[in-house]
Amino acid sequence: MFILRSIVRFFAGVFLLSGIGVLVYQGYIRYQTGEWFGMDLLWVVNRLLASPPGSGGSTSLVNWFLAPEDWIGLHRVLLVALDVLPLSLTLMVIGSFLFASVERGETERGRAIDAVEEEMRARQNDQE
């Protein structure tokens, strides 16, 4: 269990630092060019869906995202959500959520250990 908590903490730190890094990079570009370089989730999706040179084809999900023929309403909602959510905030929220989940788990584990110790003390006192 210790290893799993350590792995989750590691990835939580990676997400938090990545979010801060994106924000710092955006600030750097802002001071260099005088314009804010918006990096939202739609920007990331567009970079991920861009076919690398020489690739043969793409999946049906990629085709749907680029040119939907059905589920048009869902496509619009996705586009708006991805366009509104900033990358830096999203990364920092994911990292914070991971840290919080580990802390909550440790708190619950501590309570369970305390309850078991209390029960053991009560049994020991009953035996005496």
N, CA, C and O of each residue as an XYZ file, in Angstrom:
512
protein
N       0.822     -1.188      0.000
C       0.000      0.000      0.000
C       0.869      1.255      0.000
O       0.513      2.273     -0.593
N       2.009      1.163      0.674
C       2.928      2.295      0.717
C       3.418      2.654     -0.688
O       3.548      3.829     -1.030
N       3.684      1.637     -1.487
C       4.185      1.869     -2.845
C       3.122      2.565     -3.685
O       3.428      3.494     -4.433
N       1.871      2.117     -3.565
C       0.785      2.746     -4.323
C       0.617      4.207     -3.924
O       0.455      5.069     -4.788
N       0.654      4.498     -2.613
C       0.537      5.890     -2.168
C       1.697      6.728     -2.682
O       1.519      7.888     -3.052
N       2.886      6.137     -2.702
C       4.056      6.865     -3.210
C       3.918      7.169     -4.699
O       4.274      8.257     -5.150
N       3.405      6.215     -5.451
C       3.208      6.421     -6.892
C       2.171      7.515     -7.127
O       2.366      8.387     -7.974
N       1.073      7.469     -6.380
C       0.025      8.495     -6.533
C       0.572      9.860     -6.161
O       0.298     10.845     -6.847
N       1.351      9.931     -5.074
C       1.966     11.212     -4.692
C       2.905     11.719     -5.787
O       2.933     12.914     -6.083
N       3.668     10.813     -6.380
C       4.587     11.202     -7.453
C       3.819     11.828     -8.609
O       4.167     12.910     -9.084
N       2.761     11.135     -9.063
C       1.988     11.672    -10.183
C       1.243     12.943     -9.808
O       1.067     13.826    -10.648
N       0.805     13.050     -8.562
C       0.166     14.286     -8.113
C       1.155     15.440     -8.209
O       0.806     16.532     -8.659
N       2.388     15.192     -7.782
C       3.417     16.227     -7.888
C       3.729     16.581     -9.329
O       3.949     17.747     -9.658
N       3.747     15.564    -10.194
C       4.005     15.818    -11.615
C       2.901     16.694    -12.198
O       3.184     17.644    -12.928
N       1.644     16.381    -11.880
C       0.535     17.185    -12.393
C       0.598     18.613    -11.861
O       0.432     19.567    -12.621
N       0.835     18.764    -10.563
C       0.910     20.112     -9.991
C       2.048     20.922    -10.600
O       1.857     22.073    -10.992
N       3.226     20.323    -10.678
C       4.364     21.042    -11.252
C       4.164     21.331    -12.740
O       4.594     22.375    -13.231
N       3.519     20.423    -13.451
C       3.240     20.661    -14.868
C       2.288     21.839    -15.039
O       2.481     22.682    -15.916
N       1.259     21.891    -14.196
C       0.321     23.008    -14.262
C       1.008     24.333    -13.976
O       0.766     25.328    -14.660
N       1.863     24.341    -12.964
C       2.612     25.557    -12.649
C       3.567     25.898    -13.788
O       3.728     27.066    -14.140
N       4.200     24.873    -14.363
C       5.115     25.088    -15.486
C       4.414     25.684    -16.701
O       4.959     26.570    -17.360
N       3.207     25.202    -17.001
C       2.445     25.756    -18.118
C       2.126     27.220    -17.853
O       2.241     28.056    -18.749
N       1.727     27.528    -16.630
C       1.402     28.905    -16.274
C       2.632     29.806    -16.374
O       2.539     30.930    -16.866
N       3.777     29.319    -15.911
C       5.020     30.093    -16.008
C       5.397     30.310    -17.472
O       5.812     31.404    -17.855
N       5.250     29.260    -18.291
C       5.554     29.377    -19.719
C       4.643     30.407    -20.382
O       5.100     31.214    -21.191
N       3.363     30.381    -20.042
C       2.433     31.362    -20.602
C       2.826     32.778    -20.179
O       2.752     33.710    -20.979
N       3.238     32.936    -18.936
C       3.696     34.251    -18.486
C       4.941     34.696    -19.224
O       5.073     35.865    -19.584
N       5.852     33.767    -19.450
C       7.076     34.070    -20.200
C       6.733     34.551    -21.612
O       7.271     35.557    -22.074
N       5.849     33.841    -22.289
C       5.432     34.231    -23.642
C       4.722     35.581    -23.595
O       4.888     36.403    -24.496
N       3.934     35.810    -22.550
C       3.214     37.078    -22.415
C       4.192     38.252    -22.316
O       4.006     39.280    -22.967
N       5.229     38.090    -21.500
C       6.195     39.177    -21.334
C       7.108     39.317    -22.542
O       7.624     40.403    -22.806
N       7.310     38.239    -23.272
C       8.165     38.298    -24.457
C       7.442     38.937    -25.637
O       8.015     39.771    -26.338
N       6.187     38.548    -25.860
C       5.464     39.016    -27.050
C       4.426     40.086    -26.753
O       3.992     40.799    -27.657
N       4.024     40.203    -25.492
C       2.987     41.167    -25.140
C       1.583     40.614    -25.318
O       0.612     41.341    -25.112
N       1.448     39.341    -25.696
C       0.135     38.721    -25.886
C       0.067     37.431    -25.087
O       1.058     36.712    -24.964
N      -1.112     37.145    -24.545
C      -1.310     35.927    -23.777
C      -1.490     34.755    -24.726
O      -2.315     34.810    -25.638
N      -0.728     33.706    -24.516
C      -0.815     32.484    -25.310
C      -1.714     31.506    -24.568
O      -1.277     30.822    -23.642
N      -2.974     31.447    -24.987
C      -3.947     30.593    -24.310
C      -3.724     29.124    -24.612
O      -3.735     28.705    -25.769
N      -3.525     28.359    -23.575
C      -3.362     26.916    -23.715
C      -4.510     26.246    -22.963
O      -4.407     25.966    -21.768
N      -5.591     25.996    -23.673
C      -6.714     25.307    -23.059
C      -6.685     23.840    -23.478
O      -5.802     23.418    -24.225
N      -7.643     23.077    -23.000
C      -7.658     21.653    -23.325
C      -7.913     21.403    -24.806
O      -7.442     20.405    -25.352
N      -8.648     22.292    -25.462
C      -8.874     22.140    -26.896
C      -7.564     22.281    -27.659
O      -7.353     21.596    -28.659
N      -6.686     23.164    -27.197
C      -5.363     23.319    -27.806
C      -4.605     22.001    -27.717
O      -3.967     21.580    -28.682
N      -4.676     21.349    -26.550
C      -3.989     20.066    -26.359
C      -4.583     18.999    -27.269
O      -3.850     18.247    -27.912
N      -5.911     18.934    -27.324
C      -6.566     17.930    -28.167
C      -6.197     18.139    -29.634
O      -5.932     17.173    -30.350
N      -6.178     19.371    -30.076
C      -5.791     19.638    -31.467
C      -4.371     19.165    -31.750
O      -4.100     18.636    -32.829
N      -3.455     19.349    -30.790
C      -2.072     18.882    -30.984
C      -2.004     17.363    -30.995
O      -1.242     16.772    -31.761
N      -2.805     16.734    -30.140
C      -2.792     15.275    -30.073
C      -3.434     14.627    -31.304
O      -3.013     13.557    -31.742
N      -4.452     15.283    -31.854
C      -5.151     14.703    -32.993
C      -4.459     14.982    -34.320
O      -4.769     14.346    -35.328
N      -3.536     15.916    -34.326
C      -2.816     16.202    -35.569
C      -2.000     14.967    -35.948
O      -1.197     14.475    -35.155
N      -2.210     14.484    -37.142
C      -1.509     13.281    -37.588
C      -0.046     13.584    -37.816
O       0.290     14.565    -38.480
N       0.835     12.749    -37.270
C       2.254     12.953    -37.566
C       2.530     12.657    -39.033
O       1.833     11.845    -39.642
N       3.524     13.297    -39.598
C       3.814     13.059    -41.008
C       4.099     11.585    -41.267
O       4.837     10.938    -40.524
N       3.502     11.071    -42.330
C       3.741      9.695    -42.728
C       2.822      8.687    -42.070
O       2.949      7.491    -42.333
N       1.890      9.127    -41.216
C       0.989      8.151    -40.602
C      -0.108      7.790    -41.597
O      -0.556      8.620    -42.388
N      -0.514      6.562    -41.538
C      -1.453      6.044    -42.527
C      -2.867      6.525    -42.363
O      -3.470      6.979    -43.336
N      -3.420      6.445    -41.183
C      -4.816      6.811    -41.005
C      -5.097      7.159    -39.560
O      -4.188      7.263    -38.736
N      -6.382      7.338    -39.269
C      -6.755      7.680    -37.908
C      -7.972      6.851    -37.516
O      -8.584      6.196    -38.360
N      -8.314      6.881    -36.255
C      -9.422      6.086    -35.746
C     -10.751      6.781    -36.015
O     -10.797      7.951    -36.396
N     -11.819      6.038    -35.810
C     -13.143      6.618    -36.029
C     -13.457      7.705    -35.005
O     -14.184      8.649    -35.315
N     -12.918      7.586    -33.778
C     -13.134      8.625    -32.773
C     -12.471      9.933    -33.198
O     -13.045     11.008    -33.030
N     -11.283      9.839    -33.738
C     -10.588     11.030    -34.236
C     -11.382     11.626    -35.388
O     -11.570     12.841    -35.450
N     -11.850     10.782    -36.300
C     -12.656     11.272    -37.428
C     -13.922     11.950    -36.926
O     -14.312     12.996    -37.444
N     -14.577     11.354    -35.906
C     -15.777     11.968    -35.366
C     -15.464     13.313    -34.738
O     -16.220     14.269    -34.911
N     -14.357     13.400    -34.010
C     -14.017     14.657    -33.355
C     -13.710     15.743    -34.372
O     -14.070     16.903    -34.171
N     -13.046     15.376    -35.463
C     -12.684     16.367    -36.471
C     -13.856     16.759    -37.357
O     -13.970     17.922    -37.745
N     -14.731     15.811    -37.686
C     -15.882     16.087    -38.567
C     -17.054     15.195    -38.149
O     -17.270     14.138    -38.741
N     -17.807     15.615    -37.139
C     -18.893     14.750    -36.649
C     -20.055     14.665    -37.643
O     -20.449     15.653    -38.262
N     -20.584     13.450    -37.767
C     -21.773     13.245    -38.594
C     -22.979     12.897    -37.738
O     -24.118     13.019    -38.190
N     -22.741     12.467    -36.516
C     -23.804     12.203    -35.557
C     -23.350     12.657    -34.175
O     -22.182     12.987    -33.973
N     -24.270     12.670    -33.240
C     -24.002     13.159    -31.892
C     -23.441     14.590    -31.938
O     -22.463     14.911    -31.263
N     -24.074     15.420    -32.734
C     -23.621     16.796    -32.932
C     -23.695     17.598    -31.626
O     -22.803     18.395    -31.334
N     -24.750     17.388    -30.852
C     -24.898     18.113    -29.581
C     -23.772     17.787    -28.611
O     -23.219     18.685    -27.977
N     -23.432     16.513    -28.492
C     -22.325     16.113    -27.627
C     -21.017     16.723    -28.110
O     -20.187     17.146    -27.306
N     -20.839     16.767    -29.407
C     -19.629     17.353    -29.980
C     -19.522     18.827    -29.607
O     -18.445     19.303    -29.247
N     -20.628     19.545    -29.693
C     -20.616     20.971    -29.345
C     -20.304     21.186    -27.862
O     -19.529     22.074    -27.504
N     -20.914     20.366    -27.007
C     -20.656     20.477    -25.572
C     -19.185     20.205    -25.282
O     -18.559     20.929    -24.508
N     -18.632     19.166    -25.899
C     -17.213     18.854    -25.721
C     -16.322     20.002    -26.162
O     -15.373     20.363    -25.466
N     -16.631     20.577    -27.320
C     -15.815     21.685    -27.818
C     -15.846     22.875    -26.869
O     -14.814     23.492    -26.606
N     -17.025     23.196    -26.360
C     -17.136     24.331    -25.435
C     -16.374     24.033    -24.148
O     -15.634     24.883    -23.653
N     -16.555     22.827    -23.603
C     -15.870     22.467    -22.356
C     -14.357     22.488    -22.542
O     -13.633     23.011    -21.694
N     -13.885     21.930    -23.630
C     -12.446     21.894    -23.876
C     -11.883     23.277    -24.146
O     -10.726     23.554    -23.830
N     -12.689     24.136    -24.722
C     -12.239     25.492    -25.036
C     -12.215     26.385    -23.801
O     -11.457     27.353    -23.748
N     -13.039     26.066    -22.812
C     -13.154     26.906    -21.618
C     -12.116     26.538    -20.553
O     -11.617     27.416    -19.849
N     -11.791     25.262    -20.433
C     -10.911     24.804    -19.356
C      -9.443     25.054    -19.681
O      -8.923     24.498    -20.649
N      -8.766     25.886    -18.886
C      -7.340     26.114    -19.129
C      -6.514     24.893    -18.731
O      -6.820     24.207    -17.755
N      -5.477     24.640    -19.498
C      -4.622     23.489    -19.262
C      -3.960     23.560    -17.894
O      -3.926     22.566    -17.168
N      -3.432     24.728    -17.535
C      -2.717     24.853    -16.260
C      -3.642     24.556    -15.083
O      -3.261     23.824    -14.169
N      -4.840     25.109    -15.093
C      -5.784     24.883    -13.998
C      -6.195     23.418    -13.935
O      -6.294     22.847    -12.849
N      -6.435     22.812    -15.085
C      -6.839     21.412    -15.126
C      -5.756     20.517    -14.528
O      -6.058     19.623    -13.738
N      -4.507     20.750    -14.896
C      -3.408     19.949    -14.359
C      -3.276     20.131    -12.851
O      -3.066     19.161    -12.123
N      -3.399     21.373    -12.380
C      -3.273     21.628    -10.948
C      -4.440     21.026    -10.163
O      -4.244     20.553     -9.044
N      -5.632     21.036    -10.722
C      -6.787     20.444    -10.046
C      -6.623     18.922     -9.961
O      -6.919     18.324     -8.926
N      -6.156     18.301    -11.034
C      -5.928     16.850    -11.008
C      -4.881     16.509     -9.948
O      -5.070     15.572     -9.173
N      -3.786     17.256     -9.908
C      -2.760     17.013     -8.903
C      -3.280     17.200     -7.497
O      -2.984     16.392     -6.616
N      -4.044     18.243     -7.269
C      -4.617     18.482     -5.936
C      -5.580     17.377     -5.540
O      -5.600     16.941     -4.389
N      -6.381     16.926     -6.503
C      -7.315     15.834     -6.240
C      -6.554     14.561     -5.850
O      -6.960     13.862     -4.922
N      -5.469     14.257     -6.543
C      -4.682     13.069     -6.211
C      -4.074     13.184     -4.816
O      -4.120     12.232     -4.037
N      -3.503     14.350     -4.498
C      -2.955     14.551     -3.151
C      -4.047     14.409     -2.092
O      -3.836     13.771     -1.060
N      -5.213     15.002     -2.346
C      -6.314     14.942     -1.379
C      -6.802     13.513     -1.183
O      -7.133     13.116     -0.066
N      -6.848     12.743     -2.260
C      -7.314     11.360     -2.128
C      -6.340     10.530     -1.302
O      -6.766      9.686     -0.515
N      -5.041     10.758     -1.470
C      -4.051     10.037     -0.665
C      -4.179     10.439      0.801
O      -4.142      9.584      1.686
N      -4.329     11.728      1.059
C      -4.463     12.199      2.436
C      -5.722     11.650      3.089
O      -5.699     11.250      4.253
N      -6.820     11.628      2.343
C      -8.069     11.090      2.893
C      -7.908      9.608      3.204
O      -8.373      9.126      4.237
N      -7.247      8.891      2.304
C      -7.009      7.473      2.537
C      -6.167      7.236      3.774
O      -6.432      6.314      4.546
N      -5.150      8.067      3.967
C      -4.307      7.918      5.156
C      -5.074      8.265      6.422
O      -4.870      7.637      7.461
N      -5.954      9.258      6.348
C      -6.779      9.613      7.501
C      -7.703      8.454      7.857
O      -7.834      8.092      9.027
N      -8.346      7.872      6.837
C      -9.235      6.729      7.069
C      -8.450      5.550      7.636
O      -8.924      4.856      8.536
N      -7.261      5.329      7.111
C      -6.414      4.232      7.583
C      -6.030      4.475      9.044
O      -6.036      3.549      9.854
N      -5.700      5.716      9.372
C      -5.363      6.047     10.757
C      -6.525      5.799     11.696
O      -6.329      5.297     12.803
N      -7.735      6.144     11.272
C      -8.913      5.904     12.099
C      -9.141      4.413     12.298
O      -9.479      3.967     13.395
N      -8.952      3.647     11.226
C      -9.140      2.198     11.342
C      -8.115      1.599     12.290
O      -8.455      0.730     13.094
N      -6.866      2.048     12.212
C      -5.820      1.540     13.106
C      -6.138      1.915     14.545
O      -5.977      1.098     15.452
N      -6.588      3.141     14.758
C      -6.967      3.569     16.110
C      -8.104      2.716     16.663
O      -8.088      2.350     17.838
N      -9.086      2.399     15.827
C     -10.221      1.579     16.264
C      -9.754      0.175     16.630
O     -10.202     -0.384     17.631
N      -8.856     -0.401     15.828
C      -8.339     -1.741     16.121
C      -7.533     -1.720     17.418
O      -7.675     -2.618     18.248
N      -6.698     -0.715     17.596
C      -5.912     -0.620     18.831
C      -6.821     -0.463     20.046
O      -6.567     -1.056     21.095
N      -7.868      0.327     19.908
C      -8.832      0.504     20.999
C      -9.503     -0.823     21.349
O      -9.663     -1.157     22.523
N      -9.890     -1.572     20.321
C     -10.506     -2.883     20.528
C      -9.531     -3.838     21.206
O      -9.921     -4.599     22.092
N      -8.267     -3.804     20.795
C      -7.262     -4.682     21.404
C      -7.053     -4.328     22.876
O      -6.906     -5.217     23.715
N      -7.040     -3.029     23.191
C      -6.889     -2.600     24.580
C      -8.087     -3.043     25.415
O      -7.940     -3.484     26.555
N      -9.274     -2.917     24.823
C     -10.484     -3.316     25.542
C     -10.468     -4.826     25.808
O     -10.834     -5.259     26.900
N     -10.059     -5.613     24.850
C      -9.985     -7.076     25.043
C      -8.928     -7.431     26.081
O      -9.125     -8.332     26.897
N      -7.818     -6.725     26.046
C      -6.752     -6.993     27.003
C      -7.224     -6.661     28.415
O      -6.932     -7.399     29.356
N      -7.948     -5.563     28.568
C      -8.474     -5.193     29.887
C      -9.523     -6.195     30.361
O      -9.614     -6.468     31.558
N     -10.319     -6.750     29.440
C     -11.324     -7.745     29.800
C     -10.671     -9.032     30.267
O     -11.205     -9.704     31.149
N      -9.536     -9.388     29.702
C      -8.845    -10.626     30.058
C      -8.173    -10.512     31.425
O      -7.962    -11.519     32.101
N      -7.843     -9.311     31.821
C      -7.158     -9.123     33.115
C      -8.094     -9.107     34.235
O      -7.679     -8.958     35.385
